[in-house]
Amino acid sequence: MSRTQVILGGRIAIIILLFSSHLTMAQAIPLTKENWKIVDNANNQPLDFFTTTYKEKEALHLGRHEIVTLEGKTYQNFVLEMDIAGKAMPGIGFHAKDLYDYEFFYTRVFSGGKEDALQYTPVYNAALPWQLYNEPIYETKAMFQPEEWFHLRIEVFDKKMRVFVNDEKSPNMEVELLQEETKDGFIFFKTSFAEAYFANIEVGLLNEPFPIKEVENPYTYLEEWQISEQLEGNIHSQRQYYRWLNDAEKNHSWKDIQADKNGIVNLAQYYEHPKESIFAKTNLVSSEDKEVTLAFDYTQVLLIVLNDQLLFHGRELDSHNFMRMMDGEEKIKLQLKKGDNKLVFWVRSDDEWQDEVGNPAYLGRKQAMNWGFIARLEE
Protein backbone atom coordinates (compact mmCIF):
# COMPACT_ATOMS: atom_id res chain seq x y z
CA MET A 1 0.00 0.00 0.00
CA SER A 2 1.24 3.52 -0.81
CA ARG A 3 0.03 6.97 0.25
CA THR A 4 -0.05 10.13 -1.88
CA GLN A 5 -0.64 13.64 -0.43
CA VAL A 6 -2.73 16.03 -2.56
CA ILE A 7 -3.32 19.76 -1.73
CA LEU A 8 -6.98 20.71 -2.18
CA GLY A 9 -7.98 24.33 -1.27
CA GLY A 10 -5.39 24.60 1.46
CA ARG A 11 -6.36 21.27 2.98
CA ILE A 12 -4.39 18.07 2.70
CA ALA A 13 -6.33 15.08 1.49
CA ILE A 14 -4.82 11.62 1.87
CA ILE A 15 -5.53 9.35 -1.08
CA ILE A 16 -4.80 5.71 -0.48
CA LEU A 17 -3.74 3.88 -3.57
CA LEU A 18 -4.01 0.13 -3.47
CA PHE A 19 -1.54 -1.74 -5.63
CA SER A 20 -4.15 -4.43 -6.16
CA SER A 21 -7.83 -4.00 -5.39
CA HIS A 22 -8.40 -7.75 -5.38
CA LEU A 23 -5.73 -8.61 -2.78
CA THR A 24 -6.44 -8.94 0.91
CA MET A 25 -3.62 -7.40 2.97
CA ALA A 26 -0.75 -9.88 3.07
CA GLN A 27 0.29 -11.20 6.46
CA ALA A 28 3.87 -11.88 7.46
CA ILE A 29 4.35 -15.45 8.70
CA PRO A 30 6.67 -15.42 11.72
CA LEU A 31 9.55 -17.90 11.64
CA THR A 32 8.59 -19.80 14.79
CA LYS A 33 8.28 -23.48 15.63
CA GLU A 34 4.55 -22.96 16.19
CA ASN A 35 4.13 -22.01 12.52
CA TRP A 36 6.62 -24.35 10.86
CA LYS A 37 7.35 -28.09 11.12
CA ILE A 38 10.39 -29.68 9.44
CA VAL A 39 10.73 -33.27 8.25
CA ASP A 40 13.60 -35.16 6.62
CA ASN A 41 12.51 -35.87 3.05
CA ALA A 42 14.63 -39.03 2.81
CA ASN A 43 13.31 -40.88 5.88
CA ASN A 44 10.16 -39.00 7.00
CA GLN A 45 11.61 -38.21 10.43
CA PRO A 46 10.91 -34.89 12.23
CA LEU A 47 13.78 -32.40 12.55
CA ASP A 48 14.46 -29.54 14.93
CA PHE A 49 13.27 -26.11 13.86
CA PHE A 50 15.72 -23.22 13.94
CA THR A 51 16.41 -19.97 12.12
CA THR A 52 19.69 -18.40 11.13
CA THR A 53 21.05 -15.21 9.63
CA TYR A 54 22.09 -15.58 6.00
CA LYS A 55 23.53 -12.58 4.16
CA GLU A 56 21.92 -10.11 6.57
CA LYS A 57 18.43 -11.67 6.58
CA GLU A 58 16.79 -13.77 9.28
CA ALA A 59 15.91 -16.95 7.48
CA LEU A 60 14.40 -20.39 7.77
CA HIS A 61 17.15 -22.85 6.82
CA LEU A 62 16.54 -26.25 5.17
CA GLY A 63 19.22 -28.87 4.55
CA ARG A 64 19.72 -30.68 1.24
CA HIS A 65 16.62 -32.93 1.37
CA GLU A 66 14.13 -31.42 3.80
CA ILE A 67 10.51 -30.23 3.88
CA VAL A 68 8.97 -27.54 6.08
CA THR A 69 5.17 -27.20 6.31
CA LEU A 70 3.18 -24.10 7.25
CA GLU A 71 1.00 -25.37 10.07
CA GLY A 72 -2.69 -24.72 10.75
CA LYS A 73 -3.54 -22.87 7.52
CA THR A 74 -4.92 -23.88 4.14
CA TYR A 75 -5.25 -21.73 1.03
CA GLN A 76 -7.06 -21.85 -2.29
CA ASN A 77 -6.68 -18.38 -3.86
CA PHE A 78 -3.61 -16.58 -2.56
CA VAL A 79 -0.46 -14.55 -3.09
CA LEU A 80 2.78 -15.87 -1.59
CA GLU A 81 5.87 -13.65 -1.45
CA MET A 82 9.31 -14.38 -0.04
CA ASP A 83 13.04 -14.07 -0.50
CA ILE A 84 14.95 -17.26 -1.40
CA ALA A 85 18.61 -18.17 -1.61
CA GLY A 86 19.86 -21.65 -2.48
CA LYS A 87 22.36 -23.81 -4.32
CA ALA A 88 20.14 -26.22 -6.24
CA MET A 89 16.34 -26.50 -6.44
CA PRO A 90 14.34 -24.87 -3.63
CA GLY A 91 10.61 -25.32 -4.23
CA ILE A 92 7.11 -24.54 -3.00
CA GLY A 93 4.24 -26.99 -2.65
CA PHE A 94 0.66 -25.70 -2.39
CA HIS A 95 -2.93 -26.92 -2.56
CA ALA A 96 -1.46 -29.86 -0.64
CA LYS A 97 -3.88 -32.30 0.96
CA ASP A 98 -0.80 -34.17 2.24
CA LEU A 99 2.84 -34.56 1.20
CA TYR A 100 1.87 -37.00 -1.54
CA ASP A 101 -0.63 -34.98 -3.61
CA TYR A 102 -0.09 -31.30 -4.36
CA GLU A 103 0.90 -28.64 -6.88
CA PHE A 104 4.64 -27.99 -7.03
CA PHE A 105 6.75 -25.11 -8.29
CA TYR A 106 10.52 -24.91 -7.96
CA THR A 107 13.53 -22.94 -9.11
CA ARG A 108 16.78 -24.23 -10.56
CA VAL A 109 19.02 -21.54 -9.14
CA PHE A 110 21.99 -22.92 -11.09
CA SER A 111 20.05 -22.27 -14.35
CA GLY A 112 19.52 -18.52 -13.97
CA GLY A 113 18.91 -16.98 -17.41
CA LYS A 114 18.18 -20.36 -19.03
CA GLU A 115 14.89 -21.78 -20.28
CA ASP A 116 14.62 -24.28 -17.42
CA ALA A 117 15.16 -21.85 -14.53
CA LEU A 118 11.56 -22.26 -13.33
CA GLN A 119 9.58 -25.50 -13.22
CA TYR A 120 5.96 -26.38 -12.49
CA THR A 121 4.61 -29.92 -12.16
CA PRO A 122 1.57 -31.58 -10.58
CA VAL A 123 2.48 -34.21 -7.99
CA TYR A 124 0.37 -37.35 -7.63
CA ASN A 125 1.18 -40.11 -5.17
CA ALA A 126 4.51 -38.43 -4.32
CA ALA A 127 5.87 -38.74 -7.90
CA LEU A 128 7.72 -35.61 -9.07
CA PRO A 129 7.48 -36.00 -12.89
CA TRP A 130 9.63 -33.08 -14.01
CA GLN A 131 10.73 -34.95 -17.15
CA LEU A 132 7.12 -35.05 -18.38
CA TYR A 133 6.35 -31.33 -18.02
CA ASN A 134 8.79 -28.97 -19.72
CA GLU A 135 9.28 -25.91 -21.88
CA PRO A 136 7.79 -23.74 -23.22
CA ILE A 137 4.83 -24.06 -20.82
CA TYR A 138 6.03 -25.76 -17.64
CA GLU A 139 9.68 -24.63 -17.74
CA THR A 140 10.49 -20.94 -18.26
CA LYS A 141 13.30 -18.42 -17.90
CA ALA A 142 14.22 -16.25 -14.88
CA MET A 143 17.31 -14.43 -13.65
CA PHE A 144 18.99 -15.32 -10.36
CA GLN A 145 22.32 -16.53 -9.02
CA PRO A 146 23.19 -19.52 -6.81
CA GLU A 147 23.49 -18.67 -3.09
CA GLU A 148 22.21 -15.10 -3.65
CA TRP A 149 18.88 -13.71 -2.48
CA PHE A 150 16.10 -13.23 -5.02
CA HIS A 151 12.45 -12.26 -4.53
CA LEU A 152 9.63 -14.59 -5.55
CA ARG A 153 5.91 -13.80 -5.88
CA ILE A 154 3.42 -16.56 -6.66
CA GLU A 155 -0.23 -15.77 -7.42
CA VAL A 156 -2.79 -18.60 -7.48
CA PHE A 157 -6.49 -18.34 -8.26
CA ASP A 158 -8.58 -21.43 -8.85
CA LYS A 159 -6.59 -23.41 -11.46
CA LYS A 160 -4.29 -20.63 -12.65
CA MET A 161 -0.84 -19.62 -11.44
CA ARG A 162 1.55 -16.86 -12.37
CA VAL A 163 5.02 -16.27 -11.01
CA PHE A 164 7.13 -13.10 -10.78
CA VAL A 165 10.86 -13.13 -10.01
CA ASN A 166 12.54 -10.04 -8.54
CA ASP A 167 11.14 -6.83 -10.07
CA GLU A 168 9.63 -8.31 -13.23
CA LYS A 169 6.36 -6.58 -14.17
CA SER A 170 5.26 -9.38 -16.49
CA PRO A 171 4.99 -12.96 -15.22
CA ASN A 172 8.02 -15.20 -15.66
CA MET A 173 5.59 -18.14 -15.74
CA GLU A 174 1.86 -18.51 -16.42
CA VAL A 175 0.26 -21.96 -16.26
CA GLU A 176 -3.01 -23.75 -15.85
CA LEU A 177 -2.65 -26.00 -12.82
CA LEU A 178 -3.02 -29.71 -13.52
CA GLN A 179 -3.45 -31.51 -10.19
CA GLU A 180 -7.05 -32.78 -10.42
CA GLU A 181 -7.36 -34.11 -6.87
CA THR A 182 -6.75 -30.87 -4.95
CA LYS A 183 -8.39 -27.42 -5.01
CA ASP A 184 -6.97 -26.05 -1.79
CA GLY A 185 -4.56 -27.14 0.93
CA PHE A 186 -1.51 -26.23 2.94
CA ILE A 187 1.76 -24.66 1.78
CA PHE A 188 5.23 -26.12 2.25
CA PHE A 189 8.81 -25.54 1.12
CA LYS A 190 11.14 -28.29 -0.07
CA THR A 191 14.82 -28.63 -0.96
CA SER A 192 16.51 -31.08 -3.32
CA PHE A 193 20.24 -31.89 -3.38
CA ALA A 194 21.38 -28.72 -1.57
CA GLU A 195 20.44 -26.39 1.26
CA ALA A 196 18.28 -23.27 0.89
CA TYR A 197 17.10 -20.24 2.88
CA PHE A 198 13.63 -18.63 3.02
CA ALA A 199 12.99 -15.15 4.46
CA ASN A 200 10.34 -12.40 4.62
CA ILE A 201 7.49 -14.83 4.00
CA GLU A 202 4.06 -13.23 3.46
CA VAL A 203 0.71 -14.70 2.39
CA GLY A 204 -2.41 -12.79 1.30
CA LEU A 205 -5.77 -13.90 -0.09
CA LEU A 206 -6.87 -13.20 -3.68
CA ASN A 207 -10.53 -12.32 -4.21
CA GLU A 208 -10.66 -11.98 -8.01
CA PRO A 209 -9.29 -14.09 -10.88
CA PHE A 210 -6.58 -13.00 -13.30
CA PRO A 211 -5.98 -13.88 -16.96
CA ILE A 212 -3.01 -15.92 -18.17
CA LYS A 213 -1.54 -16.40 -21.62
CA GLU A 214 -2.19 -19.87 -22.96
CA VAL A 215 0.11 -21.55 -25.46
CA GLU A 216 -1.90 -23.01 -28.34
CA ASN A 217 -1.08 -26.60 -29.23
CA PRO A 218 -1.78 -27.44 -32.90
CA TYR A 219 -1.67 -31.23 -32.46
CA THR A 220 -4.31 -33.87 -31.84
CA TYR A 221 -3.12 -36.67 -29.57
CA LEU A 222 -4.01 -40.27 -28.86
CA GLU A 223 -6.12 -39.50 -25.82
CA GLU A 224 -8.13 -42.59 -24.90
CA TRP A 225 -6.19 -45.42 -23.26
CA GLN A 226 -6.72 -48.40 -20.99
CA ILE A 227 -4.05 -49.28 -18.44
CA SER A 228 -3.35 -52.53 -16.61
CA GLU A 229 -2.42 -53.15 -13.01
CA GLN A 230 1.24 -52.69 -12.09
CA LEU A 231 3.86 -55.26 -13.08
CA GLU A 232 7.28 -56.04 -11.63
CA GLY A 233 10.47 -56.88 -13.49
CA ASN A 234 11.74 -56.35 -17.04
CA ILE A 235 10.64 -57.86 -20.33
CA HIS A 236 13.54 -59.64 -22.01
CA SER A 237 11.88 -61.36 -24.99
CA GLN A 238 8.85 -61.22 -27.27
CA ARG A 239 7.66 -64.51 -25.83
CA GLN A 240 7.71 -63.03 -22.35
CA TYR A 241 5.86 -59.92 -23.59
CA TYR A 242 3.01 -61.98 -25.08
CA ARG A 243 2.78 -64.10 -21.94
CA TRP A 244 2.63 -61.04 -19.68
CA LEU A 245 0.08 -59.25 -21.86
CA ASN A 246 -2.13 -62.34 -22.16
CA ASP A 247 -2.09 -62.77 -18.38
CA ALA A 248 -2.88 -59.06 -17.82
CA GLU A 249 -5.79 -59.10 -20.27
CA LYS A 250 -7.27 -62.15 -18.56
CA ASN A 251 -6.63 -61.35 -14.93
CA HIS A 252 -6.11 -57.59 -14.43
CA SER A 253 -8.66 -54.90 -13.78
CA TRP A 254 -8.06 -52.35 -16.55
CA LYS A 255 -8.74 -48.65 -16.07
CA ASP A 256 -9.91 -46.16 -18.69
CA ILE A 257 -7.76 -43.01 -18.71
CA GLN A 258 -7.31 -39.93 -20.88
CA ALA A 259 -4.27 -37.90 -21.84
CA ASP A 260 -4.34 -34.24 -20.87
CA LYS A 261 -4.91 -31.47 -23.43
CA ASN A 262 -1.19 -31.44 -24.30
CA GLY A 263 -1.15 -35.20 -24.83
CA ILE A 264 0.70 -36.10 -21.61
CA VAL A 265 -0.14 -39.38 -19.89
CA ASN A 266 1.24 -39.23 -16.34
CA LEU A 267 0.97 -42.83 -15.17
CA ALA A 268 1.88 -42.10 -11.54
CA GLN A 269 -1.47 -40.34 -11.29
CA TYR A 270 -3.29 -43.68 -11.34
CA TYR A 271 -1.35 -45.79 -8.83
CA GLU A 272 -1.21 -45.15 -5.09
CA HIS A 273 2.40 -46.37 -4.97
CA PRO A 274 4.00 -45.88 -8.42
CA LYS A 275 6.67 -48.52 -8.92
CA GLU A 276 7.76 -50.24 -12.14
CA SER A 277 5.69 -50.94 -15.27
CA ILE A 278 2.23 -51.30 -16.86
CA PHE A 279 0.57 -52.04 -20.19
CA ALA A 280 -1.36 -49.25 -21.92
CA LYS A 281 -3.50 -50.01 -24.97
CA THR A 282 -5.73 -48.16 -27.40
CA ASN A 283 -7.68 -48.94 -30.57
CA LEU A 284 -6.88 -47.15 -33.82
CA VAL A 285 -9.75 -47.25 -36.32
CA SER A 286 -8.76 -46.76 -39.96
CA SER A 287 -11.06 -46.33 -42.97
CA GLU A 288 -8.53 -48.10 -45.21
CA ASP A 289 -5.18 -49.85 -45.30
CA LYS A 290 -2.57 -47.10 -44.97
CA GLU A 291 0.75 -46.03 -43.48
CA VAL A 292 0.91 -43.37 -40.80
CA THR A 293 3.65 -42.01 -38.56
CA LEU A 294 3.50 -42.42 -34.80
CA ALA A 295 5.20 -39.41 -33.14
CA PHE A 296 5.91 -40.08 -29.48
CA ASP A 297 8.22 -39.90 -26.50
CA TYR A 298 8.35 -41.54 -23.08
CA THR A 299 10.13 -42.00 -19.80
CA GLN A 300 11.92 -44.25 -19.25
CA VAL A 301 11.55 -47.61 -21.07
CA LEU A 302 9.01 -48.26 -23.82
CA LEU A 303 8.00 -51.26 -25.94
CA ILE A 304 5.47 -50.71 -28.78
CA VAL A 305 3.40 -53.46 -30.41
CA LEU A 306 0.81 -52.98 -33.19
CA ASN A 307 -1.52 -55.84 -34.04
CA ASP A 308 0.82 -58.27 -32.25
CA GLN A 309 3.89 -57.07 -34.19
CA LEU A 310 6.79 -55.65 -32.17
CA LEU A 311 7.82 -52.29 -33.65
CA PHE A 312 9.93 -50.49 -31.05
CA HIS A 313 11.88 -51.13 -27.86
CA GLY A 314 13.84 -48.25 -26.36
CA ARG A 315 15.34 -46.79 -23.21
CA GLU A 316 15.45 -43.00 -22.75
CA LEU A 317 19.12 -42.06 -22.54
CA ASP A 318 19.12 -38.50 -23.94
CA SER A 319 21.88 -36.35 -22.49
CA HIS A 320 21.12 -33.16 -24.44
CA ASN A 321 17.79 -32.67 -22.64
CA PHE A 322 18.40 -34.88 -19.60
CA MET A 323 15.77 -37.45 -20.58
CA ARG A 324 12.94 -34.95 -20.80
CA MET A 325 9.84 -36.21 -22.59
CA MET A 326 9.55 -34.10 -25.76
CA ASP A 327 6.56 -34.19 -28.09
CA GLY A 328 7.53 -36.01 -31.30
CA GLU A 329 11.13 -36.73 -30.34
CA GLU A 330 10.70 -40.33 -31.56
CA LYS A 331 8.92 -41.40 -34.78
CA ILE A 332 8.10 -44.77 -36.30
CA LYS A 333 5.89 -45.94 -39.17
CA LEU A 334 2.64 -47.81 -38.49
CA GLN A 335 0.99 -50.02 -41.12
CA LEU A 336 -2.70 -49.71 -40.31
CA LYS A 337 -5.21 -52.16 -41.70
CA LYS A 338 -8.79 -51.23 -42.50
CA GLY A 339 -10.89 -51.37 -39.34
CA ASP A 340 -9.56 -51.88 -35.79
CA ASN A 341 -5.87 -51.79 -34.93
CA LYS A 342 -4.64 -52.71 -31.45
CA LEU A 343 -1.77 -50.51 -30.25
CA VAL A 344 -0.06 -51.58 -27.03
CA PHE A 345 2.65 -49.79 -25.01
CA TRP A 346 4.61 -51.46 -22.24
CA VAL A 347 5.99 -48.59 -20.18
CA ARG A 348 8.58 -48.89 -17.42
CA SER A 349 9.19 -46.00 -15.03
CA ASP A 350 12.48 -44.42 -13.93
CA ASP A 351 12.72 -46.60 -10.80
CA GLU A 352 15.96 -48.23 -12.00
CA TRP A 353 17.45 -44.85 -12.88
CA GLN A 354 16.55 -43.52 -9.42
CA ASP A 355 18.63 -46.33 -7.94
CA GLU A 356 21.48 -45.87 -10.42
CA VAL A 357 22.02 -42.18 -9.65
CA GLY A 358 21.48 -42.62 -5.91
CA ASN A 359 18.45 -40.38 -5.48
CA PRO A 360 17.02 -40.63 -1.97
CA ALA A 361 13.69 -42.23 -1.16
CA TYR A 362 10.73 -39.87 -0.75
CA LEU A 363 9.52 -39.73 2.85
CA GLY A 364 11.21 -43.07 3.34
CA ARG A 365 9.48 -44.70 0.38
CA LYS A 366 11.21 -46.02 -2.74
CA GLN A 367 9.09 -45.30 -5.81
CA ALA A 368 8.93 -44.11 -9.41
CA MET A 369 9.04 -40.38 -10.13
CA ASN A 370 8.95 -39.96 -13.94
CA TRP A 371 6.60 -42.40 -15.62
CA GLY A 372 4.59 -41.59 -18.70
CA PHE A 373 4.34 -41.02 -22.45
CA ILE A 374 2.94 -38.80 -25.21
CA ALA A 375 1.74 -40.00 -28.63
CA ARG A 376 0.03 -38.71 -31.78
CA LEU A 377 -0.46 -39.77 -35.39
CA GLU A 378 0.83 -37.95 -38.45
CA GLU A 379 -0.84 -38.77 -41.76
Secondary structure, 3 states (H helix, E strand, C coil): CEEEEEEECCEEEEEEECCCCCECCCEECCCCCCCEEEEECCCCCEECCCEEEECCEEEEEECCCEEEEECCCCECCEEEEEEEEECCCCEEEEEECCCCCEEEEEECHHHCCCCCCEEEEEEECCECCCCCCCCCCCEECCCCCCCCCEEEEEEEECCEEEEEECCCCCCCEEEECCCCCCCCEEEEEECCCCCEEEEEEEEEEECCCCCCCCCCCCCCCCCEEEECCCECCCCCCHHHHHHHHHHHHHHCCCEEEECCCCCCEEHHHHCCCCCCEEEEEEEEEECCCEEEEEEEEEECEEEEEECCEEEEEEECCCCCCCCCCCCCCEEEEEEECCEEEEEEEEEECCHHHHHHHCCCCECCECCCCCCEEEEEEEC
